[in-house]
């Protein structure tokens, strides 16, 4: 046709599909009823393996896994084993990303102890290690305290640890004031505040002088069931935290109380504001101020304030169950792992891990003393993935002579409980065995609150 314009018809763009492989993850953390964890993570069996054998399994992850997730909270041999594995992996030029959970560590007491702790951390730190902390304050302080780049520190909010059965228990307000826990606690202000109250005050702790308690205060160790019952029946739950400069504590205690719909009263110390919103989901008081604490408790126990207290408790229950549950914690840890893997050059070989048949005994691990009961709720899930059936990875790989010697030293240090802490830290520098100060988000008062 005369004068017609030639029109170019563009062909539709071809879609290119890029397969994205989920990171291959190995861990010592056993959370069998968290389906999202067990379906993606291979677990190392602690109960059937020696310290050296666990180390061999973890170190053999190089070339087979993209990431290794280790327990930074549990003390004793568990911590030394996991951080020993981090140390051995740090010796390799290439290897998997290493994520250390719950790295709520203090820098020690005194110059020698602090220097030893720093030596210990340097023994297992490397550019491939990411540290998870339990508050935004620690995410800011940890890099300065330990000299770690901020991009290798991640805030993974903690979670309530009550079971579904616990959450279904009947609650009341007949038990007066309840407080529990030993880690980083200061019960002095609460005991002083109790002198002006006409309600019973129960302290689930072993860290107070029983001879100096007012007549309305009782204190002592409680079993887990008694601890939960006391919390369920409390009108107010106080978490008597001491002020600190470097790490947080008490999350398990106040999150459990909030999940039950209780009014929590907490000193305004490091890390608390990530979980408790003053006046909306709890009450914050100045640390160490017995008069302020007594005034808040009198307000909360006043019958005319019952509706307001109930509103705060109800809002706390909704927020905590929606935002601070164990599934959310697992999702946060897995997100940190994926980010760490992205930032770490791949060390995986094309070959998959050994795919021999895994029976149930391979997953028969005992939860660590730090492991909360709530992570045991969801049904265990196992499926066949791209590299074989998920389960406890059993490798026949061996360590180099140097690594084997270091693993033996780690095992020896784990048993050397009578060695002063600073000397163990110094030994960590020269032998490669890591050491750090203890830390836990849990409360004390029963076997599930440690």
QUISUL-V982186 format. One line per field, one symbol per residue. phi: phi as a letter, one per 20 degrees, with the letter a starting at -180 (. if undefined). burial: b if it has 16 or more other ideal C-beta (glycine too) atoms within 10 Angstrom, else e. Layout:
BEGIN
phi=???
burial=???
END
This chain:
BEGIN
phi=.fmfefdeefffffededfdefgecdbeedcfddgfeffdcedefefdcfgfffgfffffffndcebcddeedfemfffffffffffffffefcrffdddeleedeendnfffffffffffffdfbfeeddecdbffffeeggffdmdgffdccedgfbfdfegfffeffdbceemdcbbocfldcegfffffffdddcfcddebddceffdeffedcbqfcfgffffffffeffbdddefefcdcbeanggfffffffenefddcgedgnfffcdegndcrcdcffmdfffffffffffefgfegffffffffffgffffedceffffgffffffffffffedgfdffffefgdffdefffdeeegfgefffffdefffccbedfcoffrffdddfdefgffffffffgffffeefefggfffffggfednefbbefabeeddqrfecc
burial=eeeeeeeeeeeeeeeeeeeeeebbbbbbbbbbbbbbbbebbbbbbbeebebbbbbbbbbbbbbbbbbbbbbbbbbebbbbbbbbbbbbbbbbeebbbbbbbbbbbbbbeeeebbbbbbbbbbbbbbebbbbbbbbebbbebbbebbebeeebbbbbbbbbbbbeebbeeeeebebbbbbbbbbbbbbebbbebbeebebbbbbbbeebeeeebeebbebeebeeeebbbbbbbbbbbbbbbbeeebbbbbbbbbbbbbbbbbbbbbbbbbbbebbbeeeebbbbbebebbebbbebbeebbeeeeeeebeebbebbbebbbeebbbbbbbebbbebbbebbeebeebbeeeebeeeebeeebbebebbebbbbbbbbbeeebeebebbebbbbbbeeebeeebbebbbbbbebbeeeeeebbebbbbbbebbbbbbbebbbbbbbbebbb
END
